[in-house]
Amino acid sequence: MKFLSYLLVYRRFLLIVLTPLLLLPLPLIIKTKEAECAYTLFVVAIFWLTEALPLAVSALLPAFMFPLFGIMGSKQVASAYFKDFHLLLIGVICLATSIEKWNLHKRVALKMVMLVGVNPAWLMLGFMVSCAFLSMWLSNTSAAAMVMPIVEAVAQQIIRAETEADELEMSCSNGSINPALELDENIGEYEKPDWKEKEKQVNGYNNVGNTVCTVEKENEKGKEQNLPPVEAERKSRKDKYSGIFKVMCLCVAYSATIGGLTTITGTSTNLIFTEHFNSRYPDCQCINFGSWFILSIPITVIILLLSWVWLQWLFLGFDFKNMFRCGKKKTAREEASSRVIQEEYKKLGPISYPETVTLVLFIIMTLLWFTRDPGFIPGWSSLFPKYKGYITDSTAALVIGLLFFIIPAKTLSRTSNGENTVIGYTPLITWKEFQSCMPWEIAILVGGGFALADGCEVSKLSEWVASKLTPLGSLPLWLVILISCLIVTSVTEVASNPATITIFLPILSPLAEAIHVNPLFILIPATLCTSFAFLLPVANPANAIVFSYGHLTIMDMVKAGLGINIIGVAVVMLAIMTWIVPIFDLYTFPSWVPNIPTTNGTGL
């Protein structure tokens, strides 16, 4: 037993040591550049999937393994670790830092919820829309972390208000009869958060806790049959309160991920795909901020709406009659929700000067992205005809990003005498604040992925993979796309999204070339499906943040996430076979795809 406990403690260390040793026969026996590159790829992929080393540390392995194997020189590998992607990321993080610093995100989220209304179903949709909108411009993790405290406060107030309404209803219905005293005691028991504490205990990862929970539920079901009608109704309301917390938490976690699909900058997987695609196919200028937004906004809207219906039905029941009622008096829950949201909004005060400047710069950055090269009309990049292709989305992001370090955060204020007071100059954001928000791990991880992709090209490993994947061309195209989507969706549940997309892009690109299909036909669905990590708390940082509040069990997340995974893959398949086809003329094999040799390379 001690030996097993030692193995358990040092399992990561053993994985780090044994993985390179067990795979070592691959380059030693075959002795080709393809085998040596494959060895590096397998080692890095295993470390990424298991997270035996930090993701950024594993991403640095090609920097010394490729020079040792003679695949690429050290200078050549180093140049792959910093590309146009990183400049775009820096500009976006400047915007995100200012939004978080000046609380513009809270104002946007609360205002959108106030516009939607306080009916439970519409309130949930309001939180989903606001969180999805924030995640279009910020990281999914930041969006969930920002909105979740507001959701928690609203949910707590809903429960408190409904409990008070229940007390009033019970006291009125029972009058002065003695049993009312007993009911009041029972109400007091339900007000206590014992049920919540039990739920937190069950949230552990051990099976014993789940077994105890199951036994308790079975006992409660037996007791419930012997309860008086009033007590049984009270029990059902307690379960309903639990459902409110669960559905509110899940709507934040899932909408933060769904919203990130909409823009290239919304999530790291979209950025990684864009940089990989533009590097592999430099002659194609079809992927930009505008084209991605046009193809993905219908996908986001449909998945968001279907997820809203699914979560409502799963935890609260989908009541159309109450959702669309007009002119009726608000319930206790709706009054409580409205009160909390309005109080939170009042705390923000009037919109400040830094918030206004941040909002203006955000709008300008978005307009520059959309109008750079919209496709159907000449964009502002056409003003520089001599330097065609020099300007990218990162150019606009950096121009606006630098302004956050220049524009002062405070204006001159006047005293009662009408004189201006001198205020020290401080910009909207400082370098220290920018560094605290900059995801350096993602930046290095993406650089490692680019280095691996370059190594596969130089060593001819990508050509070898393409030659072996040619038989897949006999399958129907929709089946090839579906298989790739399902594989990516399954892997991303146990591995990080950036690591998953970095591993599969160099595989799927040669696959598309080998079967003579437009690479976008396979790469776009795979990129979108990489974000569908909904099943487990560890599958996505947004899931982990929401799970940490203690209102959910793992089975709650698995049950809800499985349905949204199915919805997501189905909507992506519908999109790639319908409205995305004319956007990129997918049924035509493009001229910008390099020719793949038909002869088989030296085998592995």
C-alpha positions in Angstrom: 0.0 0.0 0.0 2.9 2.4 0.8 4.4 1.7 -2.6 1.0 2.6 -4.3 0.8 5.7 -2.3 4.3 6.7 -3.4 3.3 6.1 -7.0 0.2 8.2 -6.5 2.2 11.1 -5.0 5.0 11.0 -7.7 2.8 10.1 -10.6 3.5 13.4 -12.4 7.2 13.0 -11.9 7.1 9.4 -13.2 5.1 10.5 -16.2 7.7 13.2 -17.0 10.5 10.7 -16.8 8.9 7.7 -18.4 7.2 9.3 -21.4 10.4 10.4 -23.2 12.1 7.1 -22.4 9.3 4.8 -23.6 9.0 6.8 -26.8 12.7 6.9 -27.4 12.8 3.8 -29.8 10.8 5.8 -32.3 13.7 8.1 -33.4 16.4 5.5 -32.5 15.1 2.7 -34.7 13.5 4.6 -37.6 16.1 7.4 -37.8 14.3 9.8 -40.1 13.5 13.5 -39.6 9.8 12.6 -39.7 10.3 10.1 -36.8 12.3 12.6 -34.8 9.6 15.3 -35.3 6.9 12.8 -34.4 8.8 11.9 -31.2 8.8 15.6 -30.2 5.2 16.0 -31.1 4.1 12.9 -29.0 6.1 14.0 -25.9 4.7 17.5 -26.0 1.1 16.3 -26.7 1.2 13.8 -23.8 2.5 16.5 -21.4 -0.2 18.9 -22.6 -3.0 16.3 -22.3 -1.9 15.1 -18.8 -0.6 18.5 -17.6 2.3 16.7 -16.0 4.2 20.0 -16.6 2.7 23.4 -16.8 1.4 24.0 -20.3 3.8 26.8 -21.0 6.8 24.7 -19.8 5.8 21.9 -22.1 5.5 24.3 -25.0 9.2 25.2 -24.6 10.3 21.6 -25.4 10.5 22.1 -29.2 12.9 25.0 -28.6 15.7 22.7 -27.6 14.5 19.3 -29.1 14.3 20.5 -32.7 17.9 21.9 -32.7 19.2 18.7 -31.1 17.5 16.6 -33.7 18.7 18.9 -36.5 15.2 19.7 -37.7 15.3 23.4 -37.2 18.0 25.9 -36.1 17.6 27.6 -32.7 17.1 31.0 -34.3 14.5 29.6 -36.6 12.5 27.9 -33.8 12.7 31.0 -31.6 11.1 33.1 -34.3 8.0 30.9 -34.2 7.3 31.7 -30.5 6.3 35.3 -31.2 4.0 36.1 -34.1 1.2 38.4 -35.2 -1.1 36.6 -32.8 0.8 37.9 -29.8 0.6 41.6 -31.0 -3.2 41.1 -31.4 -3.4 39.6 -27.9 -1.5 42.5 -26.3 -3.9 45.0 -27.8 -7.0 43.1 -26.7 -5.6 42.7 -23.1 -5.0 46.5 -22.9 -8.7 46.9 -23.6 -9.7 44.1 -21.1 -7.5 45.6 -18.4 -9.2 49.0 -18.7 -12.7 47.5 -18.7 -12.0 45.5 -15.5 -10.2 48.4 -13.8 -13.0 50.9 -14.3 -15.9 48.5 -13.7 -17.4 49.0 -17.2 -18.2 45.3 -17.3 -20.5 45.6 -14.3 -22.3 48.5 -15.8 -22.9 46.6 -19.1 -24.0 43.4 -17.4 -26.4 45.1 -15.0 -27.9 47.4 -17.7 -28.5 44.5 -20.1 -30.3 42.5 -17.3 -32.4 45.5 -16.4 -33.4 45.9 -20.1 -34.5 42.2 -20.3 -36.7 42.2 -17.2 -36.9 40.3 -13.9 -39.1 37.4 -14.8 -37.1 34.3 -13.8 -36.7 33.0 -17.4 -36.0 36.4 -18.8 -33.6 37.2 -15.9 -31.6 34.1 -16.7 -31.5 35.0 -20.4 -30.4 38.5 -19.4 -27.4 37.1 -17.5 -26.6 34.8 -20.4 -26.7 37.6 -23.0 -24.6 40.0 -20.9 -22.0 37.3 -20.0 -21.8 36.2 -23.6 -21.4 39.8 -24.8 -18.5 40.4 -22.3 -16.8 37.1 -23.3 -16.8 38.3 -26.9 -14.1 40.9 -25.9 -12.7 39.6 -22.7 -11.5 36.1 -21.8 -14.1 33.5 -20.9 -12.6 33.2 -17.4 -12.8 37.0 -16.8 -16.4 37.2 -18.0 -17.5 34.4 -15.7 -15.6 35.9 -12.7 -17.2 39.3 -13.3 -20.8 38.2 -13.7 -20.9 35.4 -11.1 -20.9 37.7 -7.9 -23.9 39.6 -9.3 -25.7 36.4 -10.1 -25.0 35.1 -6.6 -26.4 38.2 -5.0 -29.5 38.1 -7.1 -30.1 34.4 -6.4 -29.7 34.8 -2.6 -32.2 37.7 -2.7 -34.7 35.7 -4.7 -34.6 32.8 -2.1 -34.9 35.3 0.8 -37.9 37.1 -0.7 -39.7 33.8 -1.6 -39.1 32.5 1.9 -40.6 35.6 3.4 -43.6 35.4 1.0 -44.1 31.7 2.0 -44.1 32.7 5.7 -46.7 35.3 5.1 -48.8 33.0 3.0 -48.7 30.2 5.6 -49.5 32.5 8.5 -52.5 33.9 6.6 -53.8 30.5 5.6 -53.5 29.0 9.1 -54.8 32.0 11.1 -54.4 31.6 14.9 -54.6 27.8 14.9 -51.9 26.1 17.0 -50.5 24.1 14.1 -49.3 27.4 12.7 -46.7 27.5 15.4 -45.3 24.2 14.2 -45.3 25.4 10.7 -43.4 28.5 11.7 -40.8 26.3 13.3 -40.5 24.3 10.1 -40.2 27.4 8.0 -37.4 28.5 10.2 -35.7 25.2 9.6 -36.0 25.7 5.9 -34.6 29.2 6.1 -31.5 27.7 7.6 -29.0 26.9 4.8 -28.6 23.3 6.0 -29.6 22.0 2.5 -26.9 24.2 1.0 -24.3 22.9 3.4 -25.2 19.3 2.5 -24.9 20.1 -1.1 -21.5 21.6 -0.6 -20.4 18.4 1.1 -21.6 16.3 -1.7 -19.6 18.4 -4.2 -16.5 16.4 -3.4 -15.0 14.0 -5.9 -15.3 10.8 -3.9 -17.9 8.2 -4.5 -18.7 7.8 -0.8 -20.2 11.3 -0.7 -22.3 10.5 -3.7 -23.5 7.2 -2.2 -24.5 8.9 1.1 -26.3 11.6 -0.9 -28.2 8.9 -2.8 -29.2 7.1 0.4 -30.4 10.4 2.0 -32.5 11.2 -1.1 -34.1 7.7 -1.0 -34.9 8.2 2.7 -36.3 11.6 2.0 -38.5 10.2 -0.7 -39.9 7.7 1.7 -40.6 10.3 4.3 -42.2 12.6 1.8 -45.0 10.3 1.2 -46.0 10.5 4.8 -45.8 14.4 5.0 -48.9 16.5 5.2 -49.8 18.4 2.0 -48.4 21.7 3.3 -45.1 20.1 4.3 -44.8 18.3 0.9 -45.3 21.7 -0.8 -42.6 23.2 1.4 -40.3 20.4 0.4 -40.9 20.9 -3.3 -40.2 24.6 -2.9 -36.9 23.9 -1.2 -35.9 21.7 -4.2 -37.0 24.6 -6.4 -34.7 27.0 -4.6 -31.8 24.6 -5.2 -32.7 24.5 -8.9 -32.6 28.3 -9.0 -29.0 28.4 -7.8 -28.0 25.6 -10.1 -29.5 27.1 -13.3 -28.1 30.6 -12.5 -24.6 29.2 -12.0 -24.7 27.1 -15.1 -26.0 29.8 -17.3 -23.0 32.0 -16.5 -20.5 29.2 -17.1 -21.9 28.1 -20.4 -22.7 31.6 -21.8 -19.1 32.7 -21.1 -17.9 29.9 -23.3 -20.5 30.3 -26.0 -20.0 34.1 -26.3 -16.3 33.5 -26.9 -17.1 31.7 -30.2 -18.3 35.0 -31.8 -15.1 36.9 -32.4 -11.6 36.0 -33.3 -10.4 37.7 -30.1 -13.1 36.1 -27.9 -11.2 33.0 -27.1 -7.6 31.7 -27.5 -8.7 28.8 -29.7 -10.0 31.2 -32.4 -6.8 33.2 -32.3 -4.7 30.0 -32.6 -6.7 28.9 -35.5 -6.4 32.2 -37.3 -2.6 32.4 -36.9 -2.1 28.7 -37.9 -4.4 29.2 -41.0 -2.7 32.4 -42.1 0.8 30.9 -41.6 0.0 27.7 -43.5 -2.0 29.4 -46.3 -0.6 32.9 -46.6 -2.2 33.5 -50.0 -5.7 33.3 -48.5 -6.9 36.5 -47.0 -10.4 35.3 -46.3 -10.2 34.9 -42.5 -10.5 38.2 -40.7 -12.5 39.7 -37.8 -15.5 40.6 -40.0 -15.8 37.2 -41.9 -15.4 35.2 -38.6 -18.1 37.4 -37.0 -20.6 36.8 -39.9 -20.1 33.0 -39.8 -20.2 32.7 -36.0 -22.8 35.1 -34.8 -25.8 32.9 -36.0 -24.1 29.9 -34.3 -23.7 31.7 -31.0 -27.2 33.0 -31.0 -28.8 29.6 -31.8 -26.6 27.7 -29.2 -27.3 30.4 -26.6 -31.1 30.3 -27.1 -31.2 26.4 -27.2 -29.0 26.3 -24.1 -31.4 28.7 -22.3 -34.3 26.4 -23.1 -32.4 23.3 -22.1 -31.3 24.6 -18.7 -34.8 26.0 -18.0 -36.4 22.7 -18.8 -33.8 20.6 -16.9 -33.9 22.5 -13.6 -37.0 24.7 -13.4 -39.4 23.5 -16.1 -40.2 25.5 -19.2 -43.4 27.5 -18.4 -44.5 29.4 -21.5 -47.6 30.8 -19.7 -45.6 32.6 -17.0 -42.8 33.7 -19.4 -45.0 35.7 -21.7 -47.6 37.0 -19.3 -48.3 40.7 -19.7 -49.7 43.2 -17.3 -49.8 40.9 -14.2 -48.4 41.8 -10.8 -44.7 40.9 -10.2 -44.0 37.9 -8.0 -41.9 38.1 -4.8 -39.0 36.7 -6.7 -39.3 39.2 -9.5 -39.5 42.1 -7.0 -36.4 40.8 -5.2 -34.4 40.4 -8.4 -35.4 43.9 -9.6 -34.4 45.4 -6.2 -31.0 43.8 -6.1 -30.1 44.7 -9.7 -31.2 48.3 -9.2 -29.3 48.6 -5.9 -26.1 47.2 -7.5 -26.5 49.6 -10.5 -26.9 52.6 -8.1 -23.7 51.7 -6.3 -21.8 52.3 -9.6 -23.0 55.9 -9.7 -23.1 58.0 -12.8 -20.8 56.9 -15.7 -17.3 58.2 -15.0 -14.8 59.8 -17.4 -12.5 56.7 -17.5 -15.5 54.5 -18.3 -16.6 56.8 -21.1 -13.1 56.9 -22.7 -12.8 53.1 -22.4 -16.2 52.6 -24.0 -15.3 55.0 -26.9 -11.9 53.3 -27.5 -13.7 49.9 -27.4 -16.2 51.0 -30.1 -13.4 52.5 -32.2 -11.3 49.2 -32.0 -14.4 47.2 -33.0 -15.1 49.5 -36.0 -11.5 49.3 -37.1 -11.6 45.5 -37.1 -14.9 45.4 -39.0 -14.0 47.9 -41.6 -10.3 46.9 -42.3 -11.3 44.6 -45.1 -15.0 43.7 -45.0 -14.9 42.1 -48.5 -18.1 43.4 -50.0 -16.7 47.0 -50.0 -13.1 48.4 -49.9 -11.9 48.8 -46.3 -9.6 51.4 -44.8 -6.6 49.1 -45.4 -7.1 50.0 -49.1 -5.9 53.5 -48.3 -2.4 51.9 -48.3 -2.3 50.2 -51.8 1.5 50.0 -51.9 1.5 47.8 -48.7 -1.2 45.3 -49.4 -1.3 42.6 -46.8 0.9 44.5 -44.4 -2.0 45.7 -42.1 -3.8 43.1 -40.0 -6.2 43.1 -37.1 -3.3 43.3 -34.7 -2.3 46.7 -36.2 -5.7 48.2 -35.2 -5.5 46.5 -31.8 -2.1 47.9 -31.0 -2.9 51.4 -32.1 -5.9 51.5 -29.7 -4.1 49.5 -27.0 -1.2 52.1 -26.9 -3.8 54.9 -26.3 -4.7 53.3 -22.9 -1.2 54.0 -21.8 -1.3 57.6 -23.0 -4.8 59.0 -22.3 -5.0 60.4 -18.7 -7.4 58.7 -16.3 -8.4 61.9 -14.5 -9.5 65.4 -15.7 -8.9 68.7 -14.1 -11.4 69.5 -11.3 -12.5 73.0 -10.2 -12.6 74.3 -6.6 -15.4 76.4 -5.2 -13.4 79.5 -6.3 -13.5 78.3 -9.9 -9.8 77.5 -10.0 -8.4 74.3 -11.5 -6.7 71.9 -9.1 -3.5 70.1 -10.3 -3.9 66.3 -10.5 -1.0 64.0 -11.0 -0.9 62.4 -14.5 -1.8 58.8 -14.5 -2.9 56.9 -17.7 -6.0 54.7 -18.0 -3.9 51.6 -17.3 -0.3 51.1 -16.0 2.2 48.5 -17.1 1.8 46.6 -13.8 -1.9 46.4 -14.3 -1.5 45.2 -17.8 1.0 42.5 -16.7 -1.5 41.2 -14.1 -4.1 40.6 -16.8 -1.7 39.4 -19.6 -2.0 35.5 -20.0 1.7 34.8 -20.6 1.1 31.1 -20.3 -1.3 31.2 -23.3 1.2 33.3 -25.2 4.0 30.8 -24.7 1.7 27.8 -25.3 0.6 29.2 -28.6 4.2 29.9 -29.6 5.1 26.2 -28.9 2.2 25.2 -31.1 3.5 27.4 -33.9 7.0 25.9 -33.5 5.6 22.3 -33.7 3.7 23.2 -36.8 6.8 24.7 -38.4 8.8 21.5 -37.4 6.1 19.3 -39.1 6.5 21.3 -42.3 10.3 21.3 -42.3 10.6 17.6 -41.5 8.0 16.6 -44.0 5.9 14.9 -41.3 2.8 16.8 -42.4 3.2 15.3 -45.9 3.6 11.8 -44.5 0.4 12.3 -42.4 -1.4 13.6 -45.5 -0.4 10.5 -47.5 -1.7 8.2 -44.8 -5.0 10.0 -44.5 -5.9 9.9 -48.2 -8.2 6.8 -47.8 -10.6 8.9 -45.7 -11.6 10.7 -49.0 -13.8 7.7 -49.7 -16.1 8.7 -46.8 -18.9 11.3 -47.2 -17.6 14.8 -46.4 -20.2 15.4 -43.7 -19.1 12.2 -41.9 -15.4 13.2 -42.0 -16.4 16.6 -40.4 -18.6 15.0 -37.8 -15.9 12.5 -36.8 -13.3 15.3 -36.4 -15.8 17.4 -34.4 -16.7 14.5 -32.0 -13.0 13.6 -31.5 -12.1 17.2 -30.7 -15.1 17.7 -28.4 -14.2 14.6 -26.5 -10.5 15.4 -26.1 -11.2 19.0 -25.0 -13.1 17.7 -22.0 -9.9 16.3 -20.4 -7.3 18.7 -21.9 -7.2 22.5 -22.1 -8.8 24.1 -25.1 -5.6 25.8 -26.4 -3.6 22.5 -26.1 -6.4 20.6 -27.9 -6.6 22.9 -30.9 -2.8 23.2 -31.1 -2.5 19.4 -31.3 -5.2 18.9 -33.9 -4.7 21.8 -36.4 -1.5 20.3 -37.8 -3.3 17.0 -38.3 -6.6 18.2 -39.8 -4.9 20.6 -42.3 -3.1 17.8 -44.1 -6.2 15.7 -43.9 -8.2 18.3 -45.8 -5.4 18.6 -48.4 -5.1 14.9 -48.8 -8.8 14.3 -49.5 -8.9 17.4 -51.8 -11.3 19.5 -49.7 -11.2 23.2 -48.8 -9.4 23.2 -45.4 -11.9 25.6 -44.0 -14.5 22.8 -44.3 -12.8 20.8 -41.6 -10.8 23.5 -39.6 -13.7 25.8 -38.8 -16.0 23.2 -37.2 -13.1 21.7 -35.3 -12.1 25.1 -34.0 -15.6 25.9 -32.8 -16.0 22.4 -31.2 -12.8 22.8 -29.3 -14.6 25.3 -27.1 -17.4 22.9 -26.1 -15.9 21.9 -22.8 -19.1 21.8 -20.7 -19.1 18.5 -18.9 -16.6 18.8 -16.0 -15.5 21.5 -13.6 -11.9 21.0 -14.7 -12.6 21.1 -18.4 -12.9 24.9 -18.5 -11.8 27.7 -16.1 -15.2 29.2 -16.3 -16.7 25.9 -15.2 -14.3 25.8 -12.3 -15.1 29.3 -11.1 -18.8 28.6 -11.1 -18.4 25.2 -9.4 -16.4 26.8 -6.6 -19.5 28.6 -5.3 -20.7 25.2 -4.0 -24.2 25.1 -5.5 -23.5 22.4 -8.1 -22.6 18.7 -8.1 -20.5 17.1 -10.8 -23.5 15.2 -12.0 -25.4 18.4 -12.4 -22.7 19.7 -14.6 -22.4 16.5 -16.6 -26.2 16.2 -17.1 -26.5 19.8 -18.3 -23.2 19.9 -20.2 -24.0 16.7 -22.2 -27.1 18.3 -23.6 -25.3 21.5 -24.6 -22.5 19.5 -26.2 -25.0 17.8 -28.4 -26.7 21.1 -29.2 -23.3 22.7 -30.0 -22.1 20.0 -32.4 -25.5 19.8 -34.1 -25.6 23.6 -34.7 -22.0 23.7 -36.0 -22.8 20.8 -38.4 -25.8 22.7 -39.6 -23.8 25.9 -40.1 -20.9 24.3 -42.0 -23.3 22.6 -44.4 -25.5 25.7 -45.0 -24.7 29.4 -44.5 -20.9 29.1 -44.1 -20.6 27.5 -47.6 -21.4 30.6 -49.7 -19.3 32.8 -47.4 -16.0 31.0 -48.4 -17.2 29.1 -51.5 -16.3 25.9 -49.6 -17.3 23.4 -52.4 -14.5 24.8 -54.6 -11.0 23.6 -54.0 -9.0 26.8 -53.6 -5.9 27.7 -55.5 -4.1 28.9 -52.3 -3.8 25.3 -51.0 -0.3 23.9 -51.6 0.0 20.8 -53.8 0.6 17.6 -51.8 2.8 15.0 -53.4 0.9 11.8 -54.2 3.8 9.5 -53.5 4.2 8.1 -50.1 7.0 9.5 -48.0 9.5 7.5 -46.1 7.5 5.5 -43.7 7.5 5.7 -40.0 
